[in-house]
């Protein structure tokens, strides 16, 4: 079988993947898979692991190996032709997945396997349990009419979430502001000015060009003295893809959001759940919707007093600073930065010279080398999707290859914003061979400007560690079956454990000394600056906490309380949640949900709470390193073997207890956030 988009012998053939090949290639692959499944079912009456589950694991692996690079390129080097090809494949893939998940013969065959528990290994039993659960969640028990309806809903949702992302991307790309009067940019650091200058040159206009991608937006909100400029940019940013703002109605996600909520609710009810939040929890670590709501409410109650005090302090400071007494949404970041500088005499810009990207990357590798005994090496000459992309391999202390990854660091046009890790190839192994896991690590950092190396903010350093934590979870797995190896099959609310866990090392002197050094002088971070960083670490952490809780509660309650008969008003619920947990009330034209891709286009629907949930796990896990030493090799080895290597082969609570020796406690998170002593 030859396929122009799939190379089963090695890495994806990125530079050879042509948009016109994609749809026919995927179609061919899906049709072959259909035939093979039929064949597997016809060839036997007595099913077992070897003649059913094993070949299906391989089949699924084939499809995800072909599709992963397409979805990835769609995110990082999008084009009209690629978007068309990608969009054309979505309904085909979704139809195939639903077909398989609703195949009654296949489900019956898996029930035979379930009855053979004593002949199966624990990971095999886990896969069978997951598969039977997924059959139920895919409507296997529905009447034929309901099953057809379910199929239509799944396909429609896949299209709608894709449209949501595309609107957001187009709306972000669709606004820019050309500035010719340098005075308007007063306050901006050199790096932000350089970026805006570079953008103007690329667009062949005079002066400076501001865009809505984050590396342009954030410095303006943080540093621009021109209040009108901040207001203009804030307005454009928070009204992207909506019915408000400078491009009102052009890429409006509003109707799409309504449809998504309505279809999710209908699907959940078809499957016997009261609402989509319940459906979401069927595959998560949290026990039920009440547990999630009370978890969030409890955190809010503990954090609100501090958040309120922080906001009062900010208001008082702004008044004293320049007489401002009407703090608007486009002012809070600006005065917060001034207050941070006033209180701690430190800004993000002060530490940037100590974080040149190349040193941060190699220091991060040293850190995980000390923790887990692994070695990361760059490999040249690998085919990728863009010249900026680097490629690395990971070997363990027996020099055994464990995994490989691509690293795509910088923001550019037609690349989705944010940072993420995704799987390219999953670990799969039989007695003859090992298919090594491969990951994509993607960030949107400020690219190098002129001759200088790219300098990262400390936030960006944390982001990099975060994504690398996900990457290690995917790449260091020792599980042999792709459906539960690495991050596959890991509950969403536990999947942020390794990523948030690794961020902790960005705050440790011993770790920073491995990599933070001035890009011109090579000098380490001076004690005075480091002490300021630590002092400022929990600056406004109460306000940040309640903001995350606001997003989490809004997402969860929106899916839990959706009423198809009632006035589905996203914004009135958001107001209600804000009454409960928010300290800052944005202006009425703010359309933040219209760009909330995590829940409308990503996997976080009724699951945004997962970040805080997993932060409890990651803080508590890190506290064992605080007790034993942050580079204690035995504790590192235990984290590696109890968590990172296990993937989705066991329940997250079981894995956590294996590492920590007890159930998770909220104390470490509150202590790390400065909310309790
Ligand atoms: Zn993450």
Boltz pocket constraint, residues with backbone or C-beta under 6 A from the ligand:
constraints:
  - pocket:
      binder: B
      contacts: [[A, 466], [A, 470], [A, 495], [A, 496], [A, 499]]
      max_distance: 6.0
